[in-house]
Amino acid sequence: MSEGMTRRQVLAVGGALGAMAAGGLGAAAGLSRHPATTGAELRSAVPLPPPYTTPLPLPTVLAPVAVSGGTDHYEIVQRETTAEILPGIRTPLWTYGGTFPGPTIESRRGRPVTVTHRNELPVPTVVHLHGGRTPADSDGYPTDLVTPKGWPAAGAPHTAHDRGAAADAHDAPHTMHDPRAVPTRLTRDYTFPLDQRPALLWYHDHRMDFTAPAIWRGLAGLHIVRDAAEEALGLPAGPRELPLMIADRAFAADGSLDYPSLDPTLRTRPGVREPYLAGVLGDVVLVNGAPWPVHEVDAARYRLRVLNASNARHYDLAAVGGDGRSLPLVQIGSDQGLLAAPVTHRSLPIAPAERYDLVVDFTREPVGGLVRLVNRLGTGRTRDVMAFRVARRAADPSRVPGTLATDLPSWRRQDAVRVRDFAFRAGRMGEDGGHGWLIGGRPFDPARSDVRVRLGDVELWRLVADVHHPVHLHLTGFRVLSRGGRPPLPHDAGLKDTVSLRPGESAEILTRWDGYRGRYLFHCHNAEHEDMGMMANLEVV
């Protein structure tokens, strides 16, 4: 990571895909495939249901347990359960509140929320509100563990382990210690001021080195921020606003979720088996926890609030009618809320952790017709996502106004007081370490300070990738200024908190570091990459 790296050097790093072999990942199965499928796919060992037979579940909206002093208080118990995800098969899950996805929290802009999480799982957890403008002590730093009953003394799980390594005999333990960690026993209160634009956020586990398998086992849920200005626009609402959490999984012969962990207990040794170092893909596409579901709709406009909660799978979404015609996907929002004006797509790429706010109009579809949401990057069963069956004609008072939001930041390139360059690439975790993923040539170390930014400063960051890396910044949103020296793509509109870098691609992003001082993170949101070193510390001072 260097402020002095030249643009020529940055682009050279991004273009040198052959350098991956020198970094030890030449054998990783996913890297030789289509670039958007960075990773290797697990195949389920149980019969899979036909598509569009399971009704789409809608996550429960959680009610506060108390309201006091202008703050809404919630409680969530993290616990193991079993659920019928595939018909007739019971699957063990780790959950927020006993469901997958976890319960949705709906809140108002500027109204604080406190969520008390109680950990009744067998391992420590950490909760991160992704997209939240959150004080550092509630942001879910990966070593601020909530330890369960009977767990060893605070810090013990992270003192020595084979961090991010393949299962090679020569891989040496990597010592890891965080003197600033603030663990708690059994419970922790996370306070979110929510002084931010209305948007679809999500919460998920963020424990150091074990984020990927914890999310895979079910630790993910939605958090929606609303305000009166958005509600006055007349967008589709009520039953015509659908949250859609898309996530791929694979199932073992006993019905459990298959995952190639080196330590299936998730207690000591992180990492995955060699073929999956680039990312873990499943062969079953779940939407709100159901396989290839179907939802009955009116012949009217619907607002689809889409999250890609997959560990590593990228999607290119298209809505296809019975006649093979693609319906327009009208994008009205991005990660951090509404756009200034709608943008219409025929298909829309979405990387892990990205969110898109879309309006789809079923008005012209025949009653009884089926509109399929498909993944143009998928093959076989992973080309299917879900379907909408048009059930009836109905009145539709909704609209999509030409102006959506007027509160987007007006930062300009010339406002940047600093330019930083970051290369996201494969490499080794140290002289004696295993294979992993690096930012600026270094794997994550919680005891090291990587970047210091001044509160209130506008900065321009130049990012470059070897393979697909969805890069996420905590605390702040940003504008995408360019890709590969060219203008941003249509889906880059609005305020983002995750940008999907394509293989060999560079991108420029512009942000203002405001909100709160403290220790935050930026990292790749391919969850396996994140666990295997592709994360860095950021101090707001």
LUMZATOR-470623 format. One record per residue (C-alpha): y, x, z; residue in three letters. Coordinates in nm, 3 decimals, decimal comma, always signed. Layout:
REM LUMZATOR-470623
        Y        X        Z  lumlo
        Y        X        Z    ALA
...
***
This chain:
REM LUMZATOR-470623
        Y        X        Z  lumlo
   +0,000   +0,000   +0,000    MET
   +0,311   +0,173   -0,114    SER
   +0,672   +0,081   -0,172    GLU
   +0,702   +0,390   -0,393    GLY
   +0,416   +0,310   -0,631    MET
   +0,545   +0,286   -0,987    THR
   +0,484   -0,016   -1,205    ARG
   +0,280   +0,201   -1,441    ARG
   +0,052   +0,308   -1,156    GLN
   +0,014   -0,052   -1,037    VAL
   -0,089   -0,175   -1,379    LEU
   -0,329   +0,117   -1,416    ALA
   -0,508   +0,013   -1,099    VAL
   -0,531   -0,346   -1,218    GLY
   -0,664   -0,254   -1,559    GLY
   -0,927   -0,007   -1,443    ALA
   -1,218   -0,246   -1,400    LEU
   -1,453   +0,047   -1,448    GLY
   -1,332   +0,187   -1,117    ALA
   -1,540   -0,077   -0,941    MET
   -1,853   +0,124   -1,006    ALA
   -1,699   +0,426   -0,837    ALA
   -1,617   +0,200   -0,546    GLY
   -1,984   +0,117   -0,507    GLY
   -1,984   -0,239   -0,645    LEU
   -2,117   -0,174   -0,993    GLY
   -2,449   -0,331   -0,895    ALA
   -2,303   -0,645   -0,745    ALA
   -2,436   -0,929   -0,955    ALA
   -2,123   -1,140   -0,979    GLY
   -1,895   -0,873   -1,125    LEU
   -2,066   -0,863   -1,465    SER
   -2,041   -1,239   -1,518    ARG
   -1,764   -1,461   -1,645    HIS
   -1,459   -1,339   -1,451    PRO
   -1,392   -1,674   -1,284    ALA
   -1,735   -1,676   -1,120    THR
   -1,682   -1,365   -0,909    THR
   -1,998   -1,372   -0,695    GLY
   -2,365   -1,461   -0,722    ALA
   -2,517   -1,807   -0,699    GLU
   -2,775   -1,924   -0,448    LEU
   -3,029   -2,179   -0,575    ARG
   -3,128   -2,469   -0,354    SER
   -3,496   -2,504   -0,258    ALA
   -3,490   -2,883   -0,209    VAL
   -3,467   -3,170   -0,459    PRO
   -3,107   -3,249   -0,550    LEU
   -2,978   -3,602   -0,606    PRO
   -2,848   -3,722   -0,942    PRO
   -2,470   -3,713   -0,976    PRO
   -2,245   -4,007   -0,902    TYR
   -2,482   -4,197   -0,674    THR
   -2,346   -4,106   -0,330    THR
   -2,027   -4,288   -0,221    PRO
   -1,727   -4,063   -0,155    LEU
   -1,671   -4,030   +0,223    PRO
   -1,314   -4,024   +0,351    LEU
   -1,256   -3,801   +0,656    PRO
   -1,164   -3,982   +0,977    THR
   -0,798   -3,959   +1,077    VAL
   -0,784   -3,826   +1,433    LEU
   -0,582   -4,017   +1,692    ALA
   -0,380   -3,821   +1,949    PRO
   -0,512   -3,828   +2,305    VAL
   -0,158   -3,823   +2,439    ALA
   +0,205   -3,833   +2,327    VAL
   +0,457   -3,664   +2,553    SER
   +0,791   -3,490   +2,521    GLY
   +0,801   -3,551   +2,147    GLY
   +0,468   -3,373   +2,093    THR
   +0,139   -3,526   +1,980    ASP
   -0,165   -3,387   +2,163    HIS
   -0,510   -3,375   +2,005    TYR
   -0,850   -3,255   +2,123    GLU
   -1,131   -3,123   +1,904    ILE
   -1,473   -3,005   +2,022    VAL
   -1,641   -2,746   +1,802    GLN
   -2,011   -2,824   +1,819    ARG
   -2,342   -2,815   +1,638    GLU
   -2,482   -3,131   +1,485    THR
   -2,709   -3,245   +1,203    THR
   -2,606   -3,470   +0,917    ALA
   -2,758   -3,622   +0,606    GLU
   -2,568   -3,446   +0,327    ILE
   -2,849   -3,472   +0,073    LEU
   -3,028   -3,809   +0,078    PRO
   -3,320   -3,811   +0,321    GLY
   -3,262   -3,451   +0,438    ILE
   -3,113   -3,348   +0,773    ARG
   -2,889   -3,041   +0,763    THR
   -2,769   -2,849   +1,072    PRO
   -2,392   -2,794   +1,074    LEU
   -2,120   -2,630   +1,279    TRP
   -1,842   -2,883   +1,301    THR
   -1,501   -2,979   +1,426    TYR
   -1,560   -3,299   +1,619    GLY
   -1,911   -3,358   +1,488    GLY
   -1,821   -3,419   +1,122    THR
   -1,797   -3,222   +0,798    PHE
   -1,519   -3,202   +0,697    PRO
   -1,363   -3,213   +1,041    GLY
   -1,127   -3,497   +1,128    PRO
   -0,794   -3,512   +0,946    THR
   -0,475   -3,472   +1,147    ILE
   -0,173   -3,657   +1,006    GLU
   +0,164   -3,552   +1,140    SER
   +0,537   -3,589   +1,076    ARG
   +0,768   -3,315   +0,958    ARG
   +0,942   -3,151   +1,254    GLY
   +0,727   -3,328   +1,516    ARG
   +0,521   -3,071   +1,708    PRO
   +0,146   -3,103   +1,744    VAL
   -0,076   -2,935   +2,003    THR
   -0,449   -2,922   +1,932    VAL
   -0,684   -2,820   +2,213    THR
   -1,001   -2,674   +2,066    HIS
   -1,310   -2,644   +2,285    ARG
   -1,582   -2,407   +2,163    ASN
   -1,936   -2,534   +2,226    GLU
   -2,083   -2,327   +1,943    LEU
   -2,307   -2,023   +2,005    PRO
   -2,047   -1,768   +1,883    VAL
   -1,671   -1,710   +1,923    PRO
   -1,430   -1,894   +1,695    THR
   -1,066   -1,874   +1,588    VAL
   -0,865   -2,158   +1,430    VAL
   -0,609   -2,097   +1,154    HIS
   -0,388   -2,373   +1,015    LEU
   -0,374   -2,260   +0,653    HIS
   -0,030   -2,320   +0,509    GLY
   +0,122   -2,378   +0,851    GLY
   +0,459   -2,234   +0,950    ARG
   +0,321   -2,136   +1,287    THR
   +0,422   -1,907   +1,578    PRO
   +0,205   -1,596   +1,591    ALA
   +0,023   -1,692   +1,912    ASP
   -0,110   -2,010   +1,743    SER
   -0,166   -1,873   +1,393    ASP
   -0,529   -1,785   +1,455    GLY
   -0,527   -1,405   +1,447    TYR
   -0,891   -1,300   +1,383    PRO
   -0,943   -1,127   +1,719    THR
   -0,780   -1,400   +1,933    ASP
   -1,124   -1,536   +2,003    LEU
   -1,221   -1,853   +2,181    VAL
   -1,547   -1,745   +2,340    THR
   -1,825   -1,986   +2,434    PRO
   -2,001   -2,013   +2,767    LYS
   -2,223   -1,712   +2,831    GLY
   -2,060   -1,488   +2,569    TRP
   -2,009   -1,120   +2,665    PRO
   -1,677   -0,989   +2,791    ALA
   -1,376   -1,030   +2,566    ALA
   -1,371   -0,782   +2,278    GLY
   -1,739   -0,686   +2,299    ALA
   -1,843   -0,847   +1,967    PRO
   -1,598   -0,626   +1,777    HIS
   -1,648   -0,283   +1,932    THR
   -1,910   -0,152   +1,691    ALA
   -2,091   -0,307   +1,397    HIS
   -2,185   -0,259   +1,033    ASP
   -1,866   -0,411   +0,899    ARG
   -1,882   -0,547   +0,546    GLY
   -2,174   -0,325   +0,449    ALA
   -2,465   -0,386   +0,220    ALA
   -2,810   -0,364   +0,372    ALA
   -2,851   +0,006   +0,294    ASP
   -3,022   +0,234   +0,543    ALA
   -2,741   +0,488   +0,523    HIS
   -2,465   +0,243   +0,617    ASP
   -2,306   +0,355   +0,941    ALA
   -2,152   +0,138   +1,213    PRO
   -1,777   +0,089   +1,185    HIS
   -1,595   +0,104   +1,516    THR
   -1,339   -0,170   +1,556    MET
   -1,113   -0,249   +1,850    HIS
   -0,794   -0,451   +1,885    ASP
   -0,582   -0,365   +2,191    PRO
   -0,353   -0,661   +2,119    ARG
   -0,624   -0,928   +2,108    ALA
   -0,562   -1,236   +2,325    VAL
   -0,899   -1,405   +2,375    PRO
   -0,957   -1,719   +2,580    THR
   -1,269   -1,863   +2,736    ARG
   -1,402   -2,202   +2,614    LEU
   -1,069   -2,360   +2,513    THR
   -0,739   -2,276   +2,349    ARG
   -0,424   -2,475   +2,280    ASP
   -0,280   -2,427   +1,931    TYR
   +0,078   -2,551   +1,895    THR
   +0,218   -2,626   +1,550    PHE
   +0,593   -2,704   +1,529    PRO
   +0,547   -2,835   +1,172    LEU
   +0,908   -2,756   +1,086    ASP
   +0,812   -2,739   +0,720    GLN
   +0,795   -2,937   +0,399    ARG
   +0,541   -3,221   +0,381    PRO
   +0,218   -3,088   +0,232    ALA
   -0,161   -3,085   +0,246    LEU
   -0,267   -2,807   +0,485    LEU
   -0,616   -2,729   +0,612    TRP
   -0,763   -2,571   +0,922    TYR
   -1,065   -2,345   +0,930    HIS
   -1,236   -2,071   +1,127    ASP
   -1,077   -1,725   +1,101    HIS
   -1,296   -1,507   +1,325    ARG
   -1,286   -1,144   +1,217    MET
   -1,575   -1,045   +0,988    ASP
   -1,744   -1,387   +1,012    PHE
   -1,500   -1,629   +0,848    THR
   -1,714   -1,684   +0,538    ALA
   -2,041   -1,797   +0,704    PRO
   -1,851   -2,006   +0,962    ALA
   -1,666   -2,202   +0,693    ILE
   -1,992   -2,230   +0,496    TRP
   -2,158   -2,390   +0,800    ARG
   -1,886   -2,656   +0,821    GLY
   -1,578   -2,533   +1,009    LEU
   -1,305   -2,680   +0,788    ALA
   -1,078   -2,986   +0,803    GLY
   -0,754   -3,127   +0,662    LEU
   -0,405   -3,155   +0,810    HIS
   -0,142   -3,361   +0,627    ILE
   +0,231   -3,332   +0,698    VAL
   +0,444   -3,630   +0,591    ARG
   +0,811   -3,727   +0,592    ASP
   +1,029   -4,025   +0,504    ALA
   +1,180   -3,871   +0,190    ALA
   +0,838   -3,825   +0,032    GLU
   +0,730   -4,174   +0,133    GLU
   +1,042   -4,323   -0,033    ALA
   +0,942   -4,186   -0,376    LEU
   +0,696   -4,468   -0,444    GLY
   +0,396   -4,244   -0,513    LEU
   +0,047   -4,396   -0,488    PRO
   -0,031   -4,448   -0,118    ALA
   -0,272   -4,610   +0,125    GLY
   -0,621   -4,648   -0,027    PRO
   -0,485   -4,503   -0,353    ARG
   -0,416   -4,166   -0,189    GLU
   -0,741   -3,969   -0,172    LEU
   -0,791   -3,634   +0,004    PRO
   -1,060   -3,438   -0,183    LEU
   -1,207   -3,125   -0,019    MET
   -1,425   -2,955   -0,282    ILE
   -1,680   -2,701   -0,158    ALA
   -2,002   -2,563   -0,305    ASP
   -2,312   -2,505   -0,094    ARG
   -2,683   -2,429   -0,132    ALA
   -2,975   -2,567   +0,069    PHE
   -3,286   -2,389   +0,200    ALA
   -3,634   -2,542   +0,194    ALA
   -3,594   -2,678   +0,549    ASP
   -3,270   -2,857   +0,456    GLY
   -3,041   -2,604   +0,625    SER
   -2,745   -2,449   +0,445    LEU
   -2,864   -2,131   +0,276    ASP
   -2,642   -1,824   +0,317    TYR
   -2,730   -1,454   +0,269    PRO
   -2,603   -1,320   +0,604    SER
   -2,727   -0,982   +0,722    LEU
   -2,733   -1,135   +1,072    ASP
   -2,804   -1,511   +1,054    PRO
   -2,706   -1,551   +1,421    THR
   -2,350   -1,436   +1,331    LEU
   -2,341   -1,244   +1,658    ARG
   -2,330   -0,872   +1,575    THR
   -2,367   -0,753   +1,217    ARG
   -2,134   -0,907   +0,955    PRO
   -2,178   -0,897   +0,580    GLY
   -2,407   -1,034   +0,314    VAL
   -2,698   -0,902   +0,110    ARG
   -2,616   -0,671   -0,182    GLU
   -2,623   -0,923   -0,471    PRO
   -2,361   -1,141   -0,295    TYR
   -2,099   -0,877   -0,208    LEU
   -1,859   -1,020   -0,466    ALA
   -1,884   -1,371   -0,319    GLY
   -2,134   -1,644   -0,238    VAL
   -2,167   -1,940   -0,474    LEU
   -2,374   -2,254   -0,418    GLY
   -2,542   -2,478   -0,676    ASP
   -2,438   -2,806   -0,509    VAL
   -2,078   -2,928   -0,537    VAL
   -1,971   -3,131   -0,235    LEU
   -1,658   -3,344   -0,215    VAL
   -1,566   -3,443   +0,142    ASN
   -1,916   -3,332   +0,237    GLY
   -2,104   -3,547   -0,019    ALA
   -2,290   -3,417   -0,327    PRO
   -2,130   -3,518   -0,659    TRP
   -1,996   -3,845   -0,513    PRO
   -1,855   -4,153   -0,683    VAL
   -1,554   -4,358   -0,573    HIS
   -1,465   -4,710   -0,676    GLU
   -1,104   -4,740   -0,795    VAL
   -0,864   -5,000   -0,928    ASP
   -0,724   -4,968   -1,278    ALA
   -0,411   -4,809   -1,132    ALA
   -0,252   -4,476   -1,043    ARG
   -0,417   -4,266   -0,771    TYR
   -0,286   -3,968   -0,582    ARG
   -0,555   -3,699   -0,550    LEU
   -0,484   -3,434   -0,288    ARG
   -0,726   -3,161   -0,388    VAL
   -0,834   -2,860   -0,180    LEU
   -1,074   -2,592   -0,300    ASN
   -1,252   -2,507   +0,027    ALA
   -1,524   -2,305   -0,147    SER
   -1,589   -1,951   -0,028    ASN
   -1,571   -1,791   -0,373    ALA
   -1,607   -2,049   -0,650    ARG
   -1,321   -2,115   -0,889    HIS
   -1,289   -2,447   -1,070    TYR
   -1,107   -2,564   -1,381    ASP
   -1,075   -2,936   -1,320    LEU
   -1,048   -3,202   -1,589    ALA
   -1,074   -3,583   -1,569    ALA
   -1,293   -3,708   -1,856    VAL
   -1,327   -4,073   -1,956    GLY
   -1,635   -4,241   -2,099    GLY
   -1,515   -4,172   -2,454    ASP
   -1,486   -3,800   -2,386    GLY
   -1,107   -3,812   -2,373    ARG
   -0,930   -3,611   -2,102    SER
   -0,694   -3,808   -1,881    LEU
   -0,365   -3,634   -1,797    PRO
   -0,354   -3,463   -1,459    LEU
   +0,005   -3,506   -1,344    VAL
   +0,076   -3,236   -1,088    GLN
   +0,335   -3,346   -0,834    ILE
   +0,273   -3,083   -0,566    GLY
   +0,129   -2,745   -0,483    SER
   +0,018   -2,557   -0,170    ASP
   +0,349   -2,603   +0,010    GLN
   +0,445   -2,952   -0,100    GLY
   +0,616   -3,140   -0,380    LEU
   +0,739   -2,980   -0,700    LEU
   +1,094   -3,030   -0,827    ALA
   +0,953   -3,233   -1,119    ALA
   +0,606   -3,336   -1,240    PRO
   +0,398   -3,103   -1,459    VAL
   +0,124   -3,251   -1,678    THR
   -0,206   -3,069   -1,742    HIS
   -0,521   -3,141   -1,940    ARG
   -0,715   -2,918   -1,704    SER
   -0,616   -2,735   -1,388    LEU
   -0,757   -2,408   -1,249    PRO
   -0,794   -2,401   -0,871    ILE
   -0,902   -2,097   -0,671    ALA
   -1,042   -2,086   -0,315    PRO
   -0,783   -2,215   -0,062    ALA
   -0,543   -2,351   -0,325    GLU
   -0,427   -2,713   -0,303    ARG
   -0,292   -2,934   -0,579    TYR
   -0,133   -3,277   -0,548    ASP
   -0,217   -3,482   -0,857    LEU
   -0,164   -3,831   -0,994    VAL
   -0,431   -3,974   -1,227    VAL
   -0,368   -4,305   -1,402    ASP
   -0,678   -4,523   -1,450    PHE
   -0,475   -4,815   -1,592    THR
   -0,607   -4,782   -1,948    ARG
   -0,970   -4,733   -1,848    GLU
   -1,208   -5,025   -1,906    PRO
   -1,342   -5,212   -1,604    VAL
   -1,685   -5,070   -1,534    GLY
   -1,592   -4,740   -1,696    GLY
   -1,665   -4,403   -1,539    LEU
   -1,413   -4,119   -1,523    VAL
   -1,574   -3,786   -1,435    ARG
   -1,395   -3,502   -1,259    LEU
   -1,560   -3,198   -1,416    VAL
   -1,545   -2,823   -1,367    ASN
   -1,501   -2,651   -1,701    ARG
   -1,599   -2,318   -1,545    LEU
   -1,932   -2,451   -1,419    GLY
   -2,275   -2,439   -1,575    THR
   -2,557   -2,685   -1,525    GLY
   -2,504   -2,898   -1,217    ARG
   -2,189   -2,711   -1,117    THR
   -2,008   -2,859   -1,418    ARG
   -2,006   -3,191   -1,232    ASP
   -1,771   -3,251   -0,938    VAL
   -1,738   -3,628   -0,878    MET
   -1,664   -3,954   -1,059    ALA
   -1,440   -4,260   -1,033    PHE
   -1,576   -4,602   -1,133    ARG
   -1,306   -4,847   -1,241    VAL
   -1,392   -5,171   -1,059    ALA
   -1,109   -5,414   -1,132    ARG
   -0,763   -5,479   -1,270    ARG
   -0,492   -5,473   -1,005    ALA
   -0,117   -5,468   -0,959    ALA
   +0,033   -5,121   -0,928    ASP
   +0,383   -5,084   -0,782    PRO
   +0,361   -4,703   -0,767    SER
   +0,558   -4,463   -0,983    ARG
   +0,600   -4,091   -1,049    VAL
   +0,974   -4,019   -1,053    PRO
   +1,117   -3,747   -1,275    GLY
   +1,272   -3,578   -0,971    THR
   +1,031   -3,524   -0,682    LEU
   +1,198   -3,278   -0,444    ALA
   +1,539   -3,121   -0,405    THR
   +1,464   -2,899   -0,103    ASP
   +1,283   -2,614   -0,279    LEU
   +1,423   -2,269   -0,192    PRO
   +1,664   -2,113   -0,441    SER
   +1,561   -1,749   -0,393    TRP
   +1,631   -1,526   -0,694    ARG
   +1,488   -1,190   -0,795    ARG
   +1,820   -1,022   -0,719    GLN
   +1,806   -1,156   -0,362    ASP
   +1,512   -0,927   -0,279    ALA
   +1,606   -0,648   -0,041    VAL
   +1,272   -0,475   -0,085    ARG
   +0,991   -0,443   -0,340    VAL
   +0,633   -0,377   -0,230    ARG
   +0,321   -0,303   -0,436    ASP
   -0,033   -0,399   -0,330    PHE
   -0,360   -0,328   -0,513    ALA
   -0,660   -0,551   -0,438    PHE
   -0,978   -0,373   -0,544    ARG
   -1,335   -0,283   -0,455    ALA
   -1,413   +0,035   -0,266    GLY
   -1,589   +0,194   +0,029    ARG
   -1,511   +0,106   +0,388    MET
   -1,470   +0,472   +0,489    GLY
   -1,633   +0,809   +0,435    GLU
   -1,963   +0,688   +0,578    ASP
   -1,910   +0,315   +0,537    GLY
   -2,066   +0,061   +0,307    GLY
   -1,928   -0,127   +0,014    HIS
   -1,632   -0,356   +0,064    GLY
   -1,296   -0,478   -0,058    TRP
   -0,966   -0,303   +0,006    LEU
   -0,591   -0,362   +0,000    ILE
   -0,401   -0,050   -0,098    GLY
   -0,720   +0,153   -0,067    GLY
   -0,779   +0,063   +0,300    ARG
   -1,005   -0,189   +0,473    PRO
   -0,871   -0,413   +0,747    PHE
   -0,820   -0,266   +1,093    ASP
   -0,661   -0,490   +1,357    PRO
   -0,532   -0,188   +1,548    ALA
   -0,330   -0,062   +1,252    ARG
   +0,015   -0,180   +1,146    SER
   +0,025   -0,212   +0,766    ASP
   +0,356   -0,379   +0,677    VAL
   +0,674   -0,450   +0,874    ARG
   +0,919   -0,708   +0,741    VAL
   +1,251   -0,814   +0,886    ARG
   +1,297   -1,176   +0,986    LEU
   +1,518   -1,344   +0,726    GLY
   +1,467   -1,086   +0,451    ASP
   +1,379   -1,185   +0,096    VAL
   +1,113   -0,956   -0,053    GLU
   +0,950   -0,919   -0,392    LEU
   +0,579   -0,834   -0,382    TRP
   +0,389   -0,702   -0,684    ARG
   +0,017   -0,766   -0,664    LEU
   -0,261   -0,637   -0,887    VAL
   -0,635   -0,712   -0,891    ALA
   -0,959   -0,566   -1,024    ASP
   -1,152   -0,897   -1,024    VAL
   -1,053   -1,247   -0,918    HIS
   -0,865   -1,239   -0,587    HIS
   -0,689   -1,548   -0,447    PRO
   -0,423   -1,383   -0,229    VAL
   -0,296   -1,580   +0,073    HIS
   +0,011   -1,504   +0,286    LEU
   +0,027   -1,642   +0,640    HIS
   +0,348   -1,798   +0,778    LEU
   +0,543   -1,825   +0,453    THR
   +0,545   -1,987   +0,111    GLY
   +0,644   -1,802   -0,204    PHE
   +0,745   -1,846   -0,567    ARG
   +0,537   -1,692   -0,846    VAL
   +0,787   -1,505   -1,064    LEU
   +0,560   -1,356   -1,329    SER
   +0,204   -1,280   -1,436    ARG
   +0,134   -0,959   -1,626    GLY
   +0,502   -0,921   -1,700    GLY
   +0,516   -1,267   -1,858    ARG
   +0,642   -1,599   -1,721    PRO
   +0,426   -1,777   -1,462    PRO
   +0,170   -2,034   -1,575    LEU
   +0,246   -2,408   -1,558    PRO
   +0,030   -2,457   -1,248    HIS
   +0,227   -2,185   -1,066    ASP
   +0,518   -2,428   -1,023    ALA
   +0,660   -2,504   -0,682    GLY
   +0,609   -2,327   -0,353    LEU
   +0,272   -2,157   -0,306    LYS
   +0,093   -1,982   -0,020    ASP
   -0,207   -1,867   -0,227    THR
   -0,190   -1,711   -0,573    VAL
   -0,500   -1,664   -0,786    SER
   -0,502   -1,320   -0,946    LEU
   -0,728   -1,296   -1,248    ARG
   -0,925   -0,981   -1,338    PRO
   -0,694   -0,693   -1,425    GLY
   -0,388   -0,910   -1,368    GLU
   -0,063   -0,827   -1,197    SER
   +0,171   -1,088   -1,050    ALA
   +0,510   -1,088   -0,884    GLU
   +0,585   -1,321   -0,594    ILE
   +0,912   -1,378   -0,410    LEU
   +0,937   -1,494   -0,050    THR
   +1,170   -1,510   +0,246    ARG
   +1,025   -1,407   +0,580    TRP
   +1,168   -1,667   +0,815    ASP
   +1,032   -1,878   +1,094    GLY
   +0,889   -1,656   +1,366    TYR
   +0,845   -1,295   +1,474    ARG
   +0,505   -1,152   +1,549    GLY
   +0,179   -1,033   +1,395    ARG
   +0,049   -1,215   +1,088    TYR
   -0,188   -1,147   +0,799    LEU
   -0,221   -1,146   +0,425    PHE
   -0,561   -1,133   +0,261    HIS
   -0,788   -1,235   -0,021    CYS
   -0,924   -1,588   +0,029    HIS
   -1,252   -1,515   -0,138    ASN
   -1,404   -1,545   +0,208    ALA
   -1,664   -1,274   +0,151    GLU
   -1,395   -1,033   +0,033    HIS
   -1,191   -1,118   +0,342    GLU
   -1,483   -1,049   +0,576    ASP
   -1,557   -0,722   +0,400    MET
   -1,217   -0,564   +0,454    GLY
   -0,968   -0,731   +0,217    MET
   -0,710   -0,823   +0,481    MET
   -0,396   -0,652   +0,612    ALA
   -0,159   -0,680   +0,908    ASN
   +0,199   -0,789   +0,870    LEU
   +0,459   -0,762   +1,147    GLU
   +0,765   -0,983   +1,131    VAL
   +1,034   -0,804   +1,337    VAL
***
